[in-house]
Amino acid sequence: MMGTSTARVFDDALALPVEQRLALVDVLLGSLNSPIDPQIERLWMDEVERRVAQIESGDATLIDGEEAFSRLRAKYRG
């Protein structure tokens, strides 16, 4: 169960502008102490930035999570 202070941190993080959320993700992932190949990390950051740009420009068609999972279940059930 998530504590009140944890929920508040999540709410505060989600209220940040996209660029600040990306920076927060970078810091949090770095804090996991897993070895990260700098080239792979850069490629992922490029991909994230590309996707954010598509969303902000309106070039991406967004669907909610439930719809996405519903489509995936239908696709992979056979």
C-alpha positions in Angstrom: 0.0 0.0 0.0 1.3 3.4 -0.9 1.7 5.9 1.9 0.3 9.5 1.8 3.7 11.0 1.3 4.5 8.6 -1.5 1.2 9.4 -3.2 1.9 13.1 -2.9 5.4 12.7 -4.5 3.7 10.9 -7.4 1.1 13.6 -7.7 3.7 16.3 -7.6 5.9 14.5 -10.2 3.0 14.0 -12.6 2.2 17.8 -12.3 5.6 18.7 -13.6 6.1 19.9 -17.2 7.2 17.1 -19.6 10.9 18.2 -19.7 11.1 18.2 -15.9 9.5 14.7 -15.8 12.0 13.5 -18.3 14.8 14.8 -16.1 13.3 13.2 -13.1 13.0 9.8 -14.9 16.7 10.1 -15.8 17.7 10.7 -12.2 15.5 7.9 -10.8 16.8 5.4 -13.4 20.3 6.4 -12.6 19.6 5.8 -8.9 18.9 2.1 -9.5 22.7 1.5 -9.7 22.3 -0.8 -12.7 25.0 -0.6 -15.3 23.8 1.5 -18.2 25.5 1.5 -21.6 25.8 5.2 -22.4 25.0 4.6 -26.1 21.8 2.7 -25.2 20.8 5.3 -22.7 21.2 8.0 -25.4 19.2 6.0 -27.9 16.4 5.7 -25.3 16.5 9.4 -24.6 16.3 10.2 -28.3 13.3 7.9 -28.6 11.6 9.5 -25.6 12.2 13.0 -27.0 10.9 11.8 -30.5 7.7 10.5 -28.9 7.1 13.6 -26.8 7.6 15.8 -29.9 5.0 13.6 -31.8 2.5 14.0 -28.9 3.1 17.8 -28.6 2.8 18.3 -32.4 -0.4 16.3 -32.6 1.2 13.7 -34.9 0.6 10.9 -32.5 -2.8 9.3 -31.9 -3.2 8.6 -28.2 -5.4 5.9 -26.7 -6.0 5.3 -23.0 -4.3 2.4 -21.3 -7.4 0.2 -21.0 -7.9 0.4 -24.8 -4.3 -0.3 -25.5 -4.4 -3.5 -23.3 -7.7 -4.5 -24.8 -6.1 -4.3 -28.3 -3.1 -6.3 -27.2 -5.2 -9.0 -25.6 -7.3 -9.3 -28.7 -4.2 -9.4 -31.0 -2.3 -12.1 -29.0 -5.1 -14.4 -28.2 -5.0 -15.8 -31.6 
